[in-house]
């Protein structure tokens, strides 16, 4: 560990005593740290050096020396670094945590010079330090580095939350995610699992031959999903743009252009809607399109991919998720195949009302009101079916299931059902009462697509802020020919919730959307 010029002047005994006395006199912990910071600089020690040559992480060291007997000393030299999370015996024992694990650093006069030992007076819990020394297993069985050199790498000028209570304020945990990650191992594990899930899905799709692409996040025309968008303004063009609610229409343009047989995108989407335990205004979706397939192929793709990622993360397709009403553990089994039920079929099973026998929106609304539901008088037949499904069926869909054959009126981008023109070839996959995935046999008739867009535009004119706009260029693209194509989209955040046992979507997003503090 080479010294920088500023470190060549070691701290004298008088400076150390003055620093210790001043620190002891300080009553505020943050003030005491500032005094230590000042004393370090006066002693010629940099509290924020430029780099440190680390040779090993704690986790691999723990694994490599797992069989090292208690009380054994080695001559194996290592250089470790991490955050001090515990100090014992006036700094003789330091617990350093890095992203992989914890390792103890043993600071003793037998191997540390007087000047090196003097540095310990500047150390606090939360500081990031480096140590160079040999590996040993203490008589108490703790793998340790017997330090020969120690170095402050970053002085923490604010104290961490108290160890035994941790960071328990949920709002503070999300506002100061960095502090949450320092203090809470569960938070680190959840977000690391998220990274593994995204990486696995990417590899899975690439192994199927799909090509990952990027499409615009600024859309001149809002489309691809029925949702209320965020609006922003481009100053140079003096034009409003919409933050994308879905990448669908651009991904299908790539299929039209023959870019690849299969494409997918993993990225952010934005919907200007409510915040709840399962909704965040910006969220991550995976979306893909595959030529020469239909929605039945997409069902197989979704169930196989999700069961594979569950196996990857848990070593099993059976994943525990909280408790059931009777207090027993809830276990969700992602093993393929998943059952398939028509939306109207399952609504009829749950409510006794077969909406396919009702011809008009008025009849459908009256039937829904007969179930004790308050129905918006502007809802059309398909919207009523969807509403009743959401109220009376969706919360009970705990084990994975594909709800297929949706009403045409709520599915402007899906192809008409080959057996029933009131329906489309669309499914949504539900788990734990949540929608996880949405997929279609893609509509590829430009004339029909134009008519569907015009229906949506009329709804928008009538006040439906979630209705899609007429995208002339997309209709033009379809006019050049879109091969039979299956498409799907899946919420990454909700999938990670299911795989980690998280009860709130904010737990699985690195920096969730929060109301600004006053």
C-alpha positions as CSV (number, residue, x, y, z in Angstrom):
1,X,0.0,0.0,0.0
2,X,2.0,3.0,-1.2
3,X,1.7,6.4,0.6
4,X,0.5,9.5,-1.2
5,X,2.6,12.6,-0.6
6,X,0.1,13.9,1.9
7,X,0.4,10.7,3.9
8,X,4.1,10.8,4.2
9,X,3.8,13.1,7.2
10,X,2.5,10.8,10.0
11,X,0.3,12.1,12.8
12,X,2.2,13.0,15.9
13,X,1.3,11.9,19.4
14,X,0.3,15.5,20.3
15,X,-2.1,15.8,17.4
16,X,-3.7,12.5,18.2
17,X,-4.3,13.5,21.8
18,X,-5.7,16.8,20.7
19,X,-8.0,15.1,18.2
20,X,-9.2,12.6,20.8
21,X,-9.8,15.3,23.4
22,X,-11.8,17.4,21.0
23,X,-13.8,14.5,19.8
24,X,-14.6,13.4,23.4
25,X,-15.8,17.0,24.1
26,X,-18.2,17.0,21.2
27,X,-21.7,16.0,22.1
28,X,-23.2,15.8,18.6
29,X,-22.1,12.6,16.7
30,X,-21.9,14.5,13.4
31,X,-19.8,17.2,15.1
32,X,-17.5,14.6,16.5
33,X,-16.9,13.2,13.0
34,X,-16.2,16.6,11.6
35,X,-13.6,17.2,14.3
36,X,-12.0,13.9,13.3
37,X,-12.1,14.9,9.7
38,X,-10.3,18.2,10.5
39,X,-7.7,16.4,12.7
40,X,-6.9,14.0,9.9
41,X,-6.3,16.8,7.5
42,X,-4.1,18.6,10.0
43,X,-2.2,15.4,10.5
44,X,-1.5,15.2,6.7
45,X,-3.8,12.2,6.2
46,X,-6.2,12.3,3.3
47,X,-9.8,11.3,4.3
48,X,-10.7,10.8,0.7
49,X,-7.8,9.3,-1.3
50,X,-8.1,8.7,-5.0
51,X,-7.8,4.9,-5.3
52,X,-7.1,1.7,-3.5
53,X,-5.7,-1.5,-5.0
54,X,-8.0,-4.2,-3.6
55,X,-7.0,-7.8,-4.4
56,X,-9.9,-9.8,-2.8
57,X,-13.5,-9.5,-1.8
58,X,-14.8,-10.8,1.5
59,X,-17.2,-13.4,0.0
60,X,-14.6,-15.3,-2.1
61,X,-12.2,-15.2,0.8
62,X,-14.7,-16.7,3.1
63,X,-15.4,-19.4,0.6
64,X,-11.7,-20.1,-0.2
65,X,-10.7,-20.4,3.4
66,X,-13.8,-22.1,4.7
67,X,-11.8,-25.2,5.8
68,X,-9.0,-23.1,7.5
69,X,-8.8,-24.5,11.0
70,X,-9.4,-22.4,14.1
71,X,-6.3,-20.6,15.4
72,X,-4.4,-21.1,12.1
73,X,-2.1,-18.3,10.8
74,X,-1.2,-18.1,7.1
75,X,1.3,-16.0,5.2
76,X,-1.2,-15.3,2.4
77,X,-1.3,-11.6,1.7
78,X,-4.5,-9.9,0.8
79,X,-5.8,-6.3,0.4
80,X,-9.5,-5.9,1.3
81,X,-11.7,-2.9,1.6
82,X,-15.2,-2.2,2.8
83,X,-17.4,-0.2,5.2
84,X,-16.9,-0.5,8.9
85,X,-20.1,-1.9,10.4
86,X,-18.8,-2.9,13.8
87,X,-15.7,-1.9,16.0
88,X,-14.6,-3.7,19.1
89,X,-11.8,-3.2,21.7
90,X,-11.1,0.4,20.6
91,X,-10.7,-0.6,17.0
92,X,-8.7,-3.8,17.5
93,X,-11.4,-5.7,15.6
94,X,-13.1,-4.1,12.6
95,X,-16.0,-5.8,10.7
96,X,-15.7,-4.7,7.1
97,X,-18.6,-5.3,4.8
98,X,-18.3,-5.2,1.0
99,X,-21.1,-6.2,-1.5
100,X,-20.1,-9.8,-1.3
101,X,-19.8,-10.5,2.5
102,X,-18.2,-9.5,5.8
103,X,-14.6,-10.0,6.9
104,X,-12.9,-9.1,10.2
105,X,-9.8,-7.0,10.3
106,X,-7.5,-7.6,13.3
107,X,-5.5,-4.4,14.1
108,X,-2.7,-5.2,16.6
109,X,0.6,-3.7,17.7
110,X,2.4,-6.9,16.7
111,X,1.9,-6.1,13.0
112,X,0.9,-2.5,12.9
113,X,3.3,0.3,13.5
114,X,2.6,3.1,16.0
115,X,1.6,5.5,13.2
116,X,-0.7,2.9,11.7
117,X,-2.3,2.2,15.1
118,X,-2.8,5.9,15.6
119,X,-5.1,6.1,12.6
120,X,-7.7,4.0,14.4
121,X,-8.6,7.1,16.5
122,X,-10.0,8.6,13.3
123,X,-12.2,5.6,12.5
124,X,-16.0,5.4,13.0
125,X,-18.7,3.0,12.1
126,X,-19.7,3.8,8.6
127,X,-16.2,4.7,7.3
128,X,-14.9,3.0,4.3
129,X,-11.4,1.7,4.9
130,X,-8.8,-0.6,3.3
131,X,-6.5,-3.0,4.9
132,X,-3.5,-5.1,3.8
133,X,-2.3,-8.1,5.7
134,X,-2.3,-11.9,6.1
135,X,-5.2,-14.3,6.5
136,X,-5.8,-16.0,9.8
137,X,-8.6,-17.9,11.6
138,X,-8.9,-16.5,15.1
139,X,-9.2,-18.8,18.2
140,X,-12.9,-18.0,18.2
141,X,-13.2,-19.2,14.6
142,X,-13.5,-15.8,12.8
143,X,-11.8,-15.5,9.4
144,X,-9.7,-12.3,9.7
145,X,-7.1,-10.2,8.0
146,X,-4.1,-9.5,10.4
147,X,-3.6,-5.9,9.3
148,X,-0.1,-4.7,8.4
149,X,-1.4,-1.4,6.9
150,X,-4.8,0.3,7.2
151,X,-6.1,3.3,5.2
152,X,-9.1,5.6,5.4
153,X,-10.8,5.5,2.0
154,X,-13.8,7.6,2.7
155,X,-14.7,9.3,5.9
156,X,-18.4,9.0,6.8
157,X,-19.4,12.4,8.3
158,X,-22.9,11.3,9.3
159,X,-23.6,8.5,11.7
160,X,-25.5,5.4,10.6
161,X,-28.8,4.5,12.2
162,X,-28.4,2.6,15.5
163,X,-27.4,-1.0,14.8
164,X,-30.1,-2.9,16.7
165,X,-33.0,-0.9,15.4
166,X,-31.6,-0.2,11.9
167,X,-33.5,1.9,9.4
168,X,-37.1,1.2,10.2
169,X,-38.8,4.3,8.8
170,X,-40.3,2.9,5.6
171,X,-40.6,6.4,4.0
172,X,-36.9,7.2,4.8
173,X,-35.8,3.8,3.4
174,X,-37.2,4.7,0.0
175,X,-36.1,8.3,0.0
176,X,-32.6,7.4,1.2
177,X,-32.2,4.1,-0.6
178,X,-28.4,4.2,-0.2
179,X,-28.9,4.2,3.6
180,X,-31.5,1.4,3.3
181,X,-29.0,-0.7,1.4
182,X,-26.2,0.0,3.9
183,X,-28.4,-1.1,6.8
184,X,-30.8,-3.8,5.5
185,X,-29.5,-7.0,4.0
186,X,-33.1,-7.9,2.8
187,X,-33.2,-4.8,0.6
188,X,-29.8,-5.7,-0.9
189,X,-31.0,-9.2,-1.6
190,X,-34.2,-8.1,-3.3
191,X,-32.6,-5.7,-5.6
192,X,-29.8,-8.1,-6.5
193,X,-32.4,-10.7,-7.3
194,X,-34.0,-8.2,-9.6
195,X,-30.8,-7.8,-11.5
196,X,-30.5,-11.6,-11.8
197,X,-34.1,-11.8,-13.1
198,X,-33.6,-9.2,-15.8
199,X,-30.3,-10.8,-16.8
200,X,-31.9,-14.3,-17.0
201,X,-34.8,-13.1,-19.1
202,X,-32.5,-11.4,-21.5
203,X,-30.4,-14.6,-22.0
204,X,-33.6,-16.7,-22.2
205,X,-35.0,-14.6,-25.1
206,X,-31.6,-14.4,-26.9
207,X,-31.4,-18.2,-26.7
208,X,-34.7,-18.3,-28.5
209,X,-33.2,-16.3,-31.3
210,X,-34.8,-12.9,-30.3
211,X,-32.8,-9.7,-30.9
212,X,-32.8,-7.1,-28.1
213,X,-33.5,-3.6,-29.5
214,X,-34.2,-0.1,-28.2
215,X,-37.1,2.1,-29.3
216,X,-38.0,5.7,-28.5
217,X,-39.2,6.8,-25.1
218,X,-40.5,10.2,-26.5
219,X,-43.6,9.6,-28.6
220,X,-45.2,12.1,-30.8
221,X,-48.4,10.0,-30.7
222,X,-49.5,8.2,-27.6
223,X,-50.1,4.5,-28.4
224,X,-49.3,0.9,-27.7
225,X,-51.5,0.6,-24.6
226,X,-54.6,2.2,-23.1
227,X,-53.2,4.4,-20.4
228,X,-53.0,8.1,-19.3
229,X,-49.6,9.4,-20.5
230,X,-47.1,11.9,-19.1
231,X,-46.6,14.9,-21.4
232,X,-43.3,16.8,-21.9
233,X,-42.2,19.5,-24.2
234,X,-39.3,19.7,-26.6
235,X,-38.1,23.3,-26.7
236,X,-36.2,23.3,-30.0
237,X,-39.0,21.6,-31.9
238,X,-41.6,23.5,-29.9
239,X,-43.6,20.2,-29.7
240,X,-45.2,18.2,-27.0
241,X,-44.2,14.6,-26.6
242,X,-45.6,11.7,-24.6
243,X,-43.4,9.5,-22.4
244,X,-44.0,6.1,-23.8
245,X,-46.7,4.0,-22.2
246,X,-45.5,0.9,-24.2
247,X,-43.0,0.2,-27.0
248,X,-45.4,-2.0,-28.9
249,X,-46.0,0.0,-32.1
250,X,-42.3,0.7,-32.7
251,X,-41.3,-3.0,-32.1
252,X,-43.9,-4.1,-34.6
253,X,-42.5,-1.6,-37.1
254,X,-39.1,-3.5,-36.8
255,X,-40.9,-6.7,-37.6
256,X,-42.5,-5.1,-40.6
257,X,-39.1,-4.0,-41.8
258,X,-37.7,-7.5,-41.6
259,X,-35.1,-6.5,-39.0
260,X,-35.4,-9.9,-37.3
261,X,-37.9,-12.7,-36.9
262,X,-38.1,-11.9,-33.2
263,X,-37.4,-8.8,-31.3
264,X,-37.7,-7.8,-27.6
265,X,-37.0,-4.8,-25.4
266,X,-36.5,-4.5,-21.7
267,X,-37.0,-0.9,-20.5
268,X,-38.9,1.8,-18.8
269,X,-42.5,2.8,-19.5
270,X,-44.5,5.6,-17.9
271,X,-48.2,5.8,-17.0
272,X,-49.7,8.9,-15.3
273,X,-51.9,6.9,-13.0
274,X,-52.2,6.1,-9.4
275,X,-49.6,4.8,-7.0
276,X,-50.3,1.6,-5.1
277,X,-48.5,-1.4,-3.6
278,X,-48.5,-2.8,-7.2
279,X,-48.3,0.4,-9.3
280,X,-45.4,2.8,-9.9
281,X,-45.7,5.6,-12.4
282,X,-42.5,4.5,-14.1
283,X,-42.0,0.7,-14.4
284,X,-39.9,-1.8,-16.3
285,X,-41.5,-4.0,-18.9
286,X,-40.2,-6.8,-21.1
287,X,-42.0,-6.9,-24.4
288,X,-41.4,-9.1,-27.4
289,X,-42.7,-10.0,-30.9
290,X,-42.3,-13.2,-32.8
291,X,-43.1,-13.8,-36.5
292,X,-45.3,-16.7,-37.6
293,X,-46.8,-17.3,-34.1
294,X,-50.1,-16.5,-32.4
295,X,-51.3,-16.0,-28.9
296,X,-51.3,-19.7,-28.1
297,X,-47.5,-19.8,-28.8
298,X,-47.2,-16.7,-26.5
299,X,-48.9,-18.6,-23.7
300,X,-46.3,-21.3,-23.9
301,X,-43.5,-18.7,-24.1
302,X,-44.7,-16.8,-21.0
303,X,-45.3,-19.9,-18.8
304,X,-42.0,-21.5,-19.8
305,X,-40.0,-18.4,-19.3
306,X,-41.5,-17.5,-15.9
307,X,-41.2,-21.1,-14.6
308,X,-37.5,-21.1,-15.8
309,X,-36.7,-17.9,-14.0
310,X,-38.3,-19.2,-10.8
311,X,-36.2,-22.3,-11.1
312,X,-33.1,-20.2,-11.7
313,X,-33.7,-18.0,-8.6
314,X,-35.2,-20.6,-6.2
315,X,-34.1,-23.9,-7.5
316,X,-37.8,-24.8,-7.8
317,X,-40.9,-23.7,-9.5
318,X,-42.6,-23.6,-6.1
319,X,-42.1,-20.2,-4.6
320,X,-43.3,-19.1,-1.1
321,X,-45.2,-15.8,-1.0
322,X,-46.5,-14.6,2.3
323,X,-49.3,-16.3,4.2
324,X,-52.9,-17.4,3.3
325,X,-56.0,-16.2,5.2
326,X,-55.8,-19.3,7.5
327,X,-52.2,-18.4,8.5
328,X,-50.5,-21.1,6.5
329,X,-47.7,-20.4,4.1
330,X,-48.8,-19.4,0.6
331,X,-46.8,-21.2,-2.1
332,X,-47.2,-20.3,-5.8
333,X,-46.3,-23.0,-8.3
334,X,-45.0,-21.5,-11.6
335,X,-44.6,-24.9,-13.3
336,X,-45.8,-25.0,-16.8
337,X,-48.4,-25.5,-18.3
338,X,-50.7,-23.0,-16.8
339,X,-54.5,-23.4,-17.1
340,X,-56.4,-21.3,-19.6
341,X,-59.9,-19.8,-19.1
342,X,-61.9,-17.4,-21.3
343,X,-62.7,-14.1,-19.6
344,X,-66.5,-14.4,-20.2
345,X,-66.3,-18.0,-19.1
346,X,-64.7,-17.4,-15.8
347,X,-66.9,-14.4,-15.1
348,X,-69.9,-16.6,-15.7
349,X,-68.5,-19.2,-13.3
350,X,-68.0,-16.6,-10.6
351,X,-71.1,-14.6,-11.0
352,X,-73.6,-16.7,-12.8
353,X,-73.9,-14.1,-15.6
354,X,-72.9,-15.1,-19.2
355,X,-72.1,-11.7,-20.8
356,X,-71.8,-13.4,-24.2
357,X,-75.6,-13.8,-24.1
358,X,-76.0,-10.0,-23.5
359,X,-76.1,-8.0,-26.8
360,X,-75.9,-4.4,-25.7
361,X,-73.9,-2.3,-23.3
362,X,-77.1,-1.3,-21.5
363,X,-77.9,-5.0,-20.8
364,X,-74.3,-5.6,-19.6
365,X,-74.4,-2.6,-17.3
366,X,-77.7,-3.6,-15.8
367,X,-76.4,-7.1,-15.2
368,X,-73.3,-5.8,-13.4
369,X,-75.5,-3.5,-11.3
370,X,-77.5,-6.6,-10.3
371,X,-74.3,-7.9,-8.7
372,X,-74.2,-4.8,-6.5
373,X,-71.5,-3.0,-8.5
374,X,-71.6,0.7,-9.3
375,X,-71.1,0.9,-13.0
376,X,-70.0,4.0,-15.0
377,X,-72.9,4.6,-17.5
378,X,-70.3,5.4,-20.2
379,X,-68.8,1.9,-20.2
380,X,-69.4,-0.2,-23.4
381,X,-70.1,-3.9,-23.4
382,X,-66.4,-5.0,-23.3
383,X,-65.5,-2.5,-20.6
384,X,-68.3,-3.8,-18.4
385,X,-67.0,-7.3,-18.8
386,X,-63.5,-6.2,-17.9
387,X,-64.9,-4.2,-14.9
388,X,-66.8,-7.2,-13.5
389,X,-63.8,-9.4,-14.1
390,X,-61.6,-7.0,-12.1
391,X,-64.1,-6.8,-9.2
392,X,-65.3,-10.3,-8.9
393,X,-62.6,-12.6,-10.4
394,X,-59.2,-11.1,-10.5
395,X,-58.4,-11.0,-6.8
396,X,-59.0,-14.8,-6.5
397,X,-56.5,-15.8,-9.2
398,X,-53.7,-16.8,-7.0
399,X,-52.0,-19.6,-8.9
400,X,-50.7,-18.8,-12.4
401,X,-53.5,-18.7,-15.1
402,X,-54.0,-17.3,-18.6
403,X,-57.3,-15.4,-19.0
404,X,-57.9,-15.6,-22.7
405,X,-60.3,-14.3,-25.3
406,X,-61.0,-10.7,-24.2
407,X,-63.7,-8.4,-25.6
408,X,-62.7,-6.6,-28.8
409,X,-63.7,-3.2,-27.4
410,X,-60.9,-3.2,-24.9
411,X,-58.2,-4.7,-27.2
412,X,-57.6,-2.3,-30.2
413,X,-54.3,-3.9,-31.2
414,X,-55.3,-7.6,-31.1
415,X,-56.6,-9.7,-33.9
416,X,-60.3,-10.7,-33.9
417,X,-61.0,-14.1,-32.5
418,X,-61.2,-16.7,-35.3
419,X,-64.4,-18.1,-33.8
420,X,-66.2,-15.2,-32.1
421,X,-66.1,-11.7,-33.7
422,X,-67.0,-10.0,-30.3
423,X,-63.7,-11.2,-28.9
424,X,-60.1,-11.0,-29.8
425,X,-57.1,-13.4,-29.5
426,X,-55.7,-11.9,-26.4
427,X,-54.7,-13.2,-23.0
428,X,-53.5,-11.8,-19.7
429,X,-51.5,-14.0,-17.2
430,X,-52.5,-13.6,-13.6
431,X,-50.6,-14.6,-10.5
432,X,-51.5,-13.7,-6.9
433,X,-54.5,-11.7,-8.1
434,X,-52.2,-9.4,-10.2
435,X,-51.9,-9.1,-14.0
436,X,-48.3,-10.2,-14.8
437,X,-48.4,-10.5,-18.6
438,X,-50.5,-9.4,-21.6
439,X,-50.3,-10.9,-25.1
440,X,-52.0,-11.0,-28.5
441,X,-52.2,-12.5,-31.8
442,X,-51.3,-9.2,-33.4
443,X,-53.7,-7.4,-35.6
444,X,-52.1,-7.0,-39.1
445,X,-55.0,-5.9,-41.3
446,X,-54.3,-2.1,-41.9
447,X,-58.0,-1.3,-42.7
448,X,-59.2,-3.0,-39.5
449,X,-56.4,-1.3,-37.5
450,X,-57.4,2.1,-38.8
451,X,-61.1,1.4,-37.8
452,X,-60.0,0.4,-34.3
453,X,-57.9,3.5,-33.9
454,X,-60.8,5.6,-35.1
455,X,-63.0,4.0,-32.4
456,X,-60.3,4.8,-29.8
457,X,-60.0,8.4,-31.1
458,X,-63.8,8.8,-30.7
459,X,-63.6,7.5,-27.1
460,X,-60.8,10.0,-26.5
461,X,-62.8,12.9,-27.9
462,X,-65.6,11.8,-25.5
463,X,-63.3,12.2,-22.6
464,X,-61.5,8.9,-22.2
465,X,-57.9,10.0,-21.4
466,X,-56.6,6.4,-21.7
467,X,-57.9,5.8,-25.2
468,X,-55.2,5.5,-27.9
469,X,-54.6,8.0,-30.7
470,X,-54.7,7.4,-34.5
471,X,-51.2,6.6,-35.5
472,X,-51.2,7.1,-39.3
473,X,-47.6,6.0,-39.8
474,X,-48.2,2.7,-38.0
475,X,-51.2,2.0,-40.3
476,X,-48.9,2.8,-43.2
477,X,-46.4,0.4,-41.9
478,X,-49.0,-2.4,-41.7
479,X,-50.0,-1.6,-45.3
480,X,-46.6,-2.9,-46.3
481,X,-47.3,-6.2,-44.6
482,X,-46.9,-7.5,-41.1
483,X,-46.5,-11.3,-41.1
484,X,-48.6,-13.3,-38.7
485,X,-47.1,-12.3,-35.3
486,X,-47.5,-13.0,-31.7
487,X,-46.6,-10.4,-29.1
488,X,-46.4,-10.1,-25.4
489,X,-45.5,-7.8,-22.6
490,X,-44.6,-8.6,-19.0
491,X,-44.1,-6.4,-15.9
492,X,-40.6,-7.0,-14.4
493,X,-41.4,-5.2,-11.2
494,X,-44.3,-7.5,-10.3
495,X,-42.4,-10.6,-11.3
496,X,-39.6,-9.7,-9.0
497,X,-42.2,-9.0,-6.2
498,X,-43.5,-12.6,-6.7
499,X,-40.0,-14.1,-6.7
500,X,-38.8,-12.2,-3.6
501,X,-41.8,-12.2,-1.4
502,X,-42.0,-8.4,-1.6
503,X,-45.3,-6.9,-0.5
504,X,-44.9,-3.5,-2.1
505,X,-43.6,-2.6,-5.6
506,X,-41.4,0.1,-4.0
507,X,-39.3,-2.7,-2.4
508,X,-38.2,-4.0,-5.9
509,X,-37.4,-0.6,-7.6
510,X,-34.1,0.9,-6.8
511,X,-35.5,4.4,-6.6
512,X,-39.3,4.4,-6.5
513,X,-41.4,7.4,-7.3
514,X,-42.2,9.4,-4.1
515,X,-44.0,12.6,-3.4
516,X,-41.4,15.4,-3.1
517,X,-40.8,16.6,0.5
518,X,-42.0,20.1,1.3
